[in-house]
Amino acid sequence: MPIPDVSIILPCAGFGTRFGAPYSKELHCLAPGVTVLDRSLEAVVELAKSGLNVRLVVVFGTHKLDTVSYLARYAETFQMVFVYQDESFGPGLDGAIRSALPMTQGPVALVLPDIVVTGTGSAGSLLAALRQIGVAGWSVVAAEERDSDTLRRMGALAVVEDGGVVTVGAAAEKPADPSGFNAFWGMVAVTEEEAHRLPDVVNKGADSPLAGAVALMVERIVNYNTAGG
């Protein structure tokens, strides 16, 4: 198995209770033959098209075998590794990331199967973010957001632009008080050396390591956590 140039963590072990459908939310059909999962992986496919050797580390549970089967269509695009979520790490997203990290090599990106980045340049956004991790060790693909309710449900960011470069001044996972935040992230990229801190990005009780990260701004990021999209 060749050494990957970049590893992608794709956490698919959630139960999607808020989605309220009889199937996995990432398999929700958006167009004929196109699911939310396909759309969420568009920027990852672009990495492979650019010539990078991409390892996709999929974290799943026994209730997600339909998602595992669906991913067979990407067998020739990515080097795929499937990992059961280790229950000793907890049931949350941070536990999924901890389960995946031993299988990663090289820079790591966190891609969520129910988050879709859209708009001009969205397909190349993750590649652009990976090219920026040398600055602070971290970079994010993010979208502007002023709605307080949305910011309370997402990885909220306070982004600042200086000389055409956008950076993260502060970050918080699902903040109770979203005042002071003006964006949220859709994907996170990190150097191999800093990747062990990736679980803290989604841990509400931890100091976010995203402060200082370079932010690649996109037009829109859609969260398909509810059946209405």
HUPE-V771418 format. One record per residue. N is the residue number from 0. RES is the residue in one small letter. PSI is psi in degrees with one decimal (999 if undefined). BURIAL is b if it has 9 or more other ideal C-beta (glycine too) atoms within 8 Angstrom, else e. Layout:
n:N res:RES psi:PSI burial:BURIAL
n:N res:RES psi:PSI burial:BURIAL
//
This chain:
n:0 res:m psi:119.4 burial:e
n:1 res:p psi:152.1 burial:e
n:2 res:i psi:127.7 burial:e
n:3 res:p psi:151.1 burial:b
n:4 res:d psi:-28.2 burial:e
n:5 res:v psi:145.0 burial:b
n:6 res:s psi:138.7 burial:b
n:7 res:i psi:126.4 burial:b
n:8 res:i psi:122.5 burial:b
n:9 res:l psi:98.3 burial:b
n:10 res:p psi:114.2 burial:b
n:11 res:c psi:24.6 burial:b
n:12 res:a psi:-0.7 burial:b
n:13 res:g psi:161.5 burial:e
n:14 res:f psi:-10.9 burial:e
n:15 res:g psi:39.2 burial:b
n:16 res:t psi:-31.9 burial:e
n:17 res:r psi:-23.3 burial:e
n:18 res:f psi:-39.7 burial:b
n:19 res:g psi:29.9 burial:e
n:20 res:a psi:159.9 burial:e
n:21 res:p psi:2.6 burial:e
n:22 res:y psi:167.8 burial:e
n:23 res:s psi:134.6 burial:b
n:24 res:k psi:-31.7 burial:b
n:25 res:e psi:-13.9 burial:b
n:26 res:l psi:7.6 burial:b
n:27 res:h psi:130.3 burial:b
n:28 res:c psi:127.6 burial:e
n:29 res:l psi:-27.3 burial:e
n:30 res:a psi:165.2 burial:e
n:31 res:p psi:118.4 burial:e
n:32 res:g psi:8.5 burial:e
n:33 res:v psi:120.5 burial:e
n:34 res:t psi:171.9 burial:b
n:35 res:v psi:-41.2 burial:b
n:36 res:l psi:-43.0 burial:b
n:37 res:d psi:-43.0 burial:b
n:38 res:r psi:-38.4 burial:b
n:39 res:s psi:-24.8 burial:b
n:40 res:l psi:-0.9 burial:b
n:41 res:e psi:-44.1 burial:b
n:42 res:a psi:-26.3 burial:b
n:43 res:v psi:-40.3 burial:b
n:44 res:v psi:-37.9 burial:b
n:45 res:e psi:-33.5 burial:b
n:46 res:l psi:-45.2 burial:b
n:47 res:a psi:-39.3 burial:b
n:48 res:k psi:-28.6 burial:e
n:49 res:s psi:-7.1 burial:e
n:50 res:g psi:-1.6 burial:e
n:51 res:l psi:146.0 burial:b
n:52 res:n psi:109.6 burial:b
n:53 res:v psi:125.0 burial:b
n:54 res:r psi:122.9 burial:b
n:55 res:l psi:113.1 burial:b
n:56 res:v psi:109.0 burial:b
n:57 res:v psi:121.4 burial:b
n:58 res:v psi:126.6 burial:b
n:59 res:f psi:172.8 burial:b
n:60 res:g psi:175.4 burial:e
n:61 res:t psi:-22.1 burial:e
n:62 res:h psi:0.4 burial:e
n:63 res:k psi:27.2 burial:b
n:64 res:l psi:-23.1 burial:e
n:65 res:d psi:-38.4 burial:b
n:66 res:t psi:-41.6 burial:b
n:67 res:v psi:-45.2 burial:b
n:68 res:s psi:-41.6 burial:e
n:69 res:y psi:-36.4 burial:b
n:70 res:l psi:-9.2 burial:b
n:71 res:a psi:-27.3 burial:e
n:72 res:r psi:-13.5 burial:e
n:73 res:y psi:9.6 burial:b
n:74 res:a psi:-30.9 burial:e
n:75 res:e psi:-9.2 burial:e
n:76 res:t psi:-41.3 burial:e
n:77 res:f psi:157.8 burial:b
n:78 res:q psi:113.4 burial:b
n:79 res:m psi:135.6 burial:b
n:80 res:v psi:131.4 burial:b
n:81 res:f psi:129.5 burial:e
n:82 res:v psi:127.9 burial:b
n:83 res:y psi:140.8 burial:b
n:84 res:q psi:124.6 burial:b
n:85 res:d psi:114.0 burial:e
n:86 res:e psi:-23.4 burial:e
n:87 res:s psi:-18.5 burial:e
n:88 res:f psi:-2.9 burial:b
n:89 res:g psi:162.7 burial:e
n:90 res:p psi:-8.7 burial:e
n:91 res:g psi:-175.7 burial:e
n:92 res:l psi:-35.7 burial:e
n:93 res:d psi:-35.4 burial:b
n:94 res:g psi:-35.7 burial:b
n:95 res:a psi:-42.4 burial:b
n:96 res:i psi:-42.6 burial:b
n:97 res:r psi:-35.5 burial:b
n:98 res:s psi:-33.7 burial:b
n:99 res:a psi:-31.7 burial:b
n:100 res:l psi:-39.3 burial:b
n:101 res:p psi:-20.1 burial:e
n:102 res:m psi:-2.2 burial:b
n:103 res:t psi:152.1 burial:b
n:104 res:q psi:144.4 burial:e
n:105 res:g psi:-168.8 burial:b
n:106 res:p psi:150.5 burial:b
n:107 res:v psi:139.9 burial:b
n:108 res:a psi:139.3 burial:b
n:109 res:l psi:119.1 burial:b
n:110 res:v psi:126.7 burial:b
n:111 res:l psi:135.2 burial:b
n:112 res:p psi:-10.1 burial:b
n:113 res:d psi:11.5 burial:b
n:114 res:i psi:123.2 burial:b
n:115 res:v psi:125.4 burial:b
n:116 res:v psi:128.6 burial:b
n:117 res:t psi:167.0 burial:b
n:118 res:g psi:175.8 burial:e
n:119 res:t psi:129.4 burial:e
n:120 res:g psi:3.3 burial:e
n:121 res:s psi:-36.6 burial:b
n:122 res:a psi:-35.7 burial:e
n:123 res:g psi:5.2 burial:b
n:124 res:s psi:-39.1 burial:b
n:125 res:l psi:-38.7 burial:b
n:126 res:l psi:-43.5 burial:b
n:127 res:a psi:-40.4 burial:b
n:128 res:a psi:-42.4 burial:b
n:129 res:l psi:-31.5 burial:b
n:130 res:r psi:-13.1 burial:e
n:131 res:q psi:-4.5 burial:b
n:132 res:i psi:-16.8 burial:b
n:133 res:g psi:-19.6 burial:e
n:134 res:v psi:-56.1 burial:e
n:135 res:a psi:4.5 burial:b
n:136 res:g psi:-18.3 burial:b
n:137 res:w psi:149.4 burial:b
n:138 res:s psi:157.7 burial:b
n:139 res:v psi:149.8 burial:b
n:140 res:v psi:121.9 burial:b
n:141 res:a psi:163.1 burial:b
n:142 res:a psi:145.6 burial:b
n:143 res:e psi:144.6 burial:e
n:144 res:e psi:129.6 burial:b
n:145 res:r psi:-12.7 burial:e
n:146 res:d psi:120.9 burial:e
n:147 res:s psi:-41.4 burial:e
n:148 res:d psi:-40.7 burial:e
n:149 res:t psi:-45.0 burial:b
n:150 res:l psi:-32.2 burial:b
n:151 res:r psi:-21.6 burial:b
n:152 res:r psi:-5.1 burial:e
n:153 res:m psi:-179.3 burial:b
n:154 res:g psi:95.2 burial:b
n:155 res:a psi:144.8 burial:b
n:156 res:l psi:148.2 burial:b
n:157 res:a psi:105.7 burial:b
n:158 res:v psi:146.7 burial:b
n:159 res:v psi:137.3 burial:e
n:160 res:e psi:133.6 burial:e
n:161 res:d psi:113.5 burial:e
n:162 res:g psi:33.0 burial:e
n:163 res:g psi:-5.2 burial:e
n:164 res:v psi:128.2 burial:e
n:165 res:v psi:129.0 burial:b
n:166 res:t psi:161.3 burial:b
n:167 res:v psi:119.5 burial:b
n:168 res:g psi:-38.6 burial:e
n:169 res:a psi:156.2 burial:b
n:170 res:a psi:146.7 burial:b
n:171 res:a psi:139.8 burial:b
n:172 res:e psi:119.0 burial:b
n:173 res:k psi:61.6 burial:b
n:174 res:p psi:138.8 burial:b
n:175 res:a psi:-36.6 burial:e
n:176 res:d psi:102.6 burial:e
n:177 res:p psi:3.9 burial:b
n:178 res:s psi:139.1 burial:e
n:179 res:g psi:-13.3 burial:e
n:180 res:f psi:143.4 burial:b
n:181 res:n psi:11.2 burial:b
n:182 res:a psi:172.0 burial:b
n:183 res:f psi:157.0 burial:b
n:184 res:w psi:151.9 burial:b
n:185 res:g psi:-30.7 burial:b
n:186 res:m psi:150.1 burial:b
n:187 res:v psi:135.8 burial:b
n:188 res:a psi:143.3 burial:b
n:189 res:v psi:150.8 burial:b
n:190 res:t psi:159.9 burial:b
n:191 res:e psi:-37.3 burial:b
n:192 res:e psi:-30.9 burial:e
n:193 res:e psi:-6.5 burial:b
n:194 res:a psi:-25.7 burial:b
n:195 res:h psi:-17.7 burial:e
n:196 res:r psi:-1.0 burial:b
n:197 res:l psi:-38.4 burial:b
n:198 res:p psi:-29.2 burial:b
n:199 res:d psi:-19.5 burial:b
n:200 res:v psi:-36.3 burial:b
n:201 res:v psi:8.5 burial:b
n:202 res:n psi:113.7 burial:b
n:203 res:k psi:-29.2 burial:e
n:204 res:g psi:-3.7 burial:e
n:205 res:a psi:156.3 burial:e
n:206 res:d psi:126.2 burial:e
n:207 res:s psi:132.7 burial:b
n:208 res:p psi:3.8 burial:b
n:209 res:l psi:-11.0 burial:b
n:210 res:a psi:127.0 burial:b
n:211 res:g psi:-10.9 burial:e
n:212 res:a psi:148.8 burial:b
n:213 res:v psi:135.7 burial:b
n:214 res:a psi:124.2 burial:b
n:215 res:l psi:110.2 burial:b
n:216 res:m psi:133.5 burial:b
n:217 res:v psi:166.5 burial:b
n:218 res:e psi:-44.7 burial:e
n:219 res:r psi:144.4 burial:e
n:220 res:i psi:123.1 burial:b
n:221 res:v psi:130.4 burial:e
n:222 res:n psi:113.7 burial:e
n:223 res:y psi:43.8 burial:b
n:224 res:n psi:-17.7 burial:b
n:225 res:t psi:150.8 burial:e
n:226 res:a psi:-23.8 burial:e
n:227 res:g psi:-4.0 burial:e
n:228 res:g psi:999 burial:e
//
